[in-house]
Amino acid sequence: MAAHSPALAAGKSFTLIILTCALSMGLSIIIVNFNSGELLAQCVESIQQHCGKLNVETVVIDNASHDASCAWIGALDPGLILIKNRSNVGFPAACNQGIQIATGEVILLLNPDARVEPDTIPALLEGFATYSRLGICTVAQTDGEHRYIPCYPFPSVKGYLRSLILRQAHAAKLEPMPATGRHRWLRVKGYVSGACLTITRKTIDQIGLMDDTLFWIEDADWCKRASDQGIEIGYCDDVALFHRRSAIAKAHLDIALYYQYTSKPRYLRKHGRAGAAALLTVVITLEVLIKWLVSFMMSFRSSTAPQARARMRAYQAVLRQFWLSAPTHWESGTRAAAD
């Protein structure tokens, strides 16, 4: 019989420690759904497939979907908790609903267009088990072809201009953390994507729930509040989660674009940077005016007309919100339903 290597034995022992830790703490996975179609079923199925031995609770908050995305998920996970809202309350408000229902000491926010892999959950739990100051963490993301670092600098005018000019988002500054577990961990000097954001109940008790007025930048705000309290944010870069990036946003382009633009000045104002918020509003206005003109010209081509018109609606709504303080019906409905 072949002898087991010390490294292999140590690896198995550490995995056992993580599993024991997970069973004692409990993990609640919260998925916010809005017309996600078959993607939601694939997400829930991946949880069942790879988390069977763990103490995992799955909570789905459905934001008044009108497709059949929730029809069959109960059969995939009989213990799944499904809450159906009568209207679309928005992502952060729905996350807060799930957090208040969940029983786990660790909360994982997971997009319905994501799927967990065999090592995803153990790696995330390893972070909290080995780094006492860690309050929020994530893993890498892949769409099957490309690998992404879902960690970004906190919003700023300088960062926005750089992304606008270079046409790509930049990763946050990452610092190595002490190597104490099976995986390689980095400290994030910025925020992690809400598509896969894991947070401890202790951290939520300290910083509060998500700000439901900052839709589309609520993850940055949450991480900023944690960072200001001295709570560390971690990234495991040798484990990847499958994420079909922007699959949901592309299906609701006008809503997505509206919040992507309007949330950033709100974030800056909230964090005491009114001057930067005013400057960013001007920068975004100029960008949106140019993009509206391009979309207007594309709206006369049959192949691009539907998408171009959706963009035009979003750009017009952004300008009305910035300069006339006139939120769209999406935003008004979200606030009313969240009360």
C-alpha positions, -999 to +999 in steps of 0.1 A: +000+000+000+014+034-010+022+058+019+003+091+020+025+121+017+026+146+047+014+174+024-016+153+013-025+144+049-022+180+060-044+191+031-071+166+041-069+176+077-073+213+068-103+205+046-119+186+076-113+217+098-131+239+072-160+215+069-163+214+107-162+251+108-189+254+081-212+229+100-209+249+132-213+284+117-239+277+090-238+294+056-268+312+040-267+317+003-289+346-009-299+348-046-319+378-059-339+368-090-354+390-117-365+371-148-333+350-148-348+321-167-329+288-166-298+305-151-315+305-117-321+267-119-285+262-129-273+283-100-294+264-074-284+230-090-247+239-086-252+247-049-269+213-044-242+195-063-212+210-045-225+219-011-243+187-001-220+180+029-222+215+043-247+232+064-260+255+037-293+274+036-305+288+002-328+318+001-342+331-032-358+366-032-378+370-064-383+406-075-417+401-092-404+381-121-429+374-149-410+344-164-409+308-152-375+311-135-389+301-100-412+274-112-389+244-108-362+254-082-382+239-053-378+205-068-340+210-070-338+220-033-368+211-012-354+231+017-350+262-004-367+294+010-385+313-017-398+348-011-418+364-039-421+402-039-451+419-054-429+444-072-392+448-081-377+464-049-342+464-064-311+443-056-299+458-023-334+459-007-340+423-018-306+413-004-315+429+029-348+409+030-327+377+025-302+387+052-330+393+077-345+359+070-313+339+068-300+320+099-263+315+089-234+332+106-219+336+071-239+352+042-230+346+006-247+369-020-247+351-053-260+362-087-284+339-104-261+340-135-233+324-114-225+288-105-204+276-076-176+251-083-164+223-060-138+245-042-158+277-041-175+274-007-147+257+011-123+284-001-146+312+011-150+296+045-113+291+048-108+328+047-130+334+077-115+304+095-079+315+091-080+354+091-096+368+122-099+404+109-115+393+076-152+403+073-158+402+036-143+380+009-147+366-026-130+344-052-120+348-088-146+346-116-145+329-150-170+328-179-153+296-192-129+315-215-116+344-195-106+348-158-115+380-140-104+397-108-137+409-092-120+435-070-122+472-079-109+506-065-135+526-046-153+550-069-136+583-077-135+609-104-100+600-113-108+563-115-139+569-136-119+591-161-092+564-164-118+537-171-135+559-196-104+567-215-088+533-214-122+515-219-116+490-192-121+486-154-090+483-133-085+459-104-081+472-069-047+472-053-041+437-038-016+428-010-005+393-001-019+379+032+000+355+054+000+320+039-018+299+065-043+278+046-045+258+014-053+288-008-036+320-017-053+350-002-048+387-010-060+418+009-082+440-012-077+478-010-111+485-025-143+466-029-154+432-042-183+425-067-217+418-052-221+389-077-202+368-052-198+386-019-194+367+013-198+385+046-200+374+082-230+381+104-207+399+128-196+423+101-233+431+092-241+437+128-212+462+129-217+481+096-255+476+090-274+463+060-269+474+024-279+509+014-309+503-008-307+538-023-273+529-040-285+503-064-256+491-086-229+504-063-242+490-031-213+466-029-187+494-030-206+513-003-208+481+019-171+474+015-162+511+022-182+511+054-164+479+065-130+492+055-136+524+075-143+502+105-109+484+101-125+452+088-104+435+061-116+424+027-101+394+011-097+378-023-088+341-030-072+342-064-066+304-070-102+294-069-127+306-095-165+309-096-183+305-129-201+337-137-218+346-170-210+383-165-237+408-172-262+382-185-290+397-164-280+433-170-280+428-208-315+415-207-326+448-189-303+472-205-321+505-199-325+498-161-289+487-158-275+517-176-296+542-156-283+529-123-247+524-134-245+561-141-267+577-114-254+556-085-218+569-086-224+605-078-248+594-050-220+572-036-196+602-035-221+625-019-228+599+008-192+596+017-187+634+020-173+642-014-199+666-027-174+685-049-163+652-066-199+642-070-207+675-088-176+671-111-185+635-119-221+645-127-207+669-154-183+643-168-211+617-170-235+642-186-210+649-214-204+612-219-241+604-219-249+632-244-223+618-269-236+582-264-272+594-268-263+609-302-245+577-313-275+556-302-299+580-320-280+574-353-279+536-347-317+536-340-323+540-377-306+507-385-330+477-382-303+454-368-294+477-339-326+497-334-341+479-303-308+481-283-301+517-294-336+528-283-332+511-249-299+530-245-315+562-255-342+557-228-316+552-202-295+582-212-325+605-212-335+592-178-300+598-164-301+634-176-335+640-161-324+626-128-292+647-128-306+680-139-343+679-131-342+656-100-368+634-118-363+597-110-376+572-134-406+549-127-381+521-119-367+541-091-400+555-078-414+519-078-384+506-060-386+531-032-424+527-028-422+489-026-393+489-002-411+511+024 
